[in-house]
């Protein structure tokens, strides 16, 4: 029986910047050694690989699509070649595979099949926002998307704010860019003036903005995110 291949978890750029703005040289070596990829969107994956100057002609690469529309029965076949010894790359649409990303299921499948899983370093808007926020990086929770319904979202925001104050913890969440301003309005209307809020927009891009201040301060300098990707973090003052 041939030795099994490896599943490489390859972080992607967070926006339209050159590959060397966020992708380590070692990752580029790994990418150039691969000919098969599991991706959320084939078109954007091809663009990313071209930026990485992959030497294999794009049309000779094998792509498997993994997103909310993928047939679960198809997913079980994506690692067949890895079982026969071929290395495969898992690409996120942006940032790190498996974090706010559908890739977690394929990684779990790899573990069940005893396929080696190797995470590569690279950009993650969630962790980069936490790093830059000044909020508690020793006790934090990532929630993904908050409830869509306003009443449910307000209840959740109050819960996060109470936990942040009681535990001195950081609470991280995101939203679809076109709904960011509505979410920000709910935060400012719901939370106490003393609560800290970090907004990290366009992480790693030339237009990047990261600011942490109190809700009261945010109210005096109301901002519009204008459909920019952003990470929100609620926390409390520690110093």
C-alpha positions, 0 to 999 in steps of 0.5 A: 500500500502506498504512503498517504499524502498530506493535506496542506491548509493554505491561508489566502490573502485578505484582499487585492495585494501582492502575494509577498504582502502576506504569504511566506516563502515556504508557503509558495514552495508548498503551493508550487509542489501541488497539483490538486486543490480543494477550494471554496471558489475555483475562479478566485483560487486560480487568481490567487495561485497565479499571484503566487507564480505557480509553475504548473499551468493552471489548466492542468491543476485539479480543483474540487469545490467546497462550499454551501452548495457542494453535495456532501457525497462528493466531499467524501471523494475529495481526498481519494488521491491523498489516500494514494499518496498525492499531496493536496492543498486546502485553500480558503477564500480569504484568510485561514482554512477552517476558521469562519470557513467551510474547510473544517469538514474536509480537515475532520475527514482527513483526520478520520482517514489518518491523512497528515494535516499540516497548517501553514502560517499566513493572514487571518483577519480574526486573529490579526484584529485581536492582536491589534485590538488591545483586548484580552488575547488570553480569554476570547471567543469567536462567534462568527455571525450574530443573529440576523433578526434585530431583536435576537441580535440585540439580546446577543450583544447584551450577553456578550457585553455582560460576559466581557465585563464579568470575565474581562474577555474579548468577544469577536464577531463578523458580518457580511460587509453590506450589513456592517453599518446596520450591525454597528448601529445596533452595537452603539444603540445597545451597549453601555458607553463604557464598553470597549469596541474594536473595529478592524476594517480592511485588515492587511490592505493599504486602507486598513483601519483598526481602532479600539475605543469606548462605545461613548467615543464611537458615538461621537465619531460615527463612522461608515464602513462602506461595505468594507470587510470588518471584524468587531470585538467587544471587550472591557478595560484592563488597565 
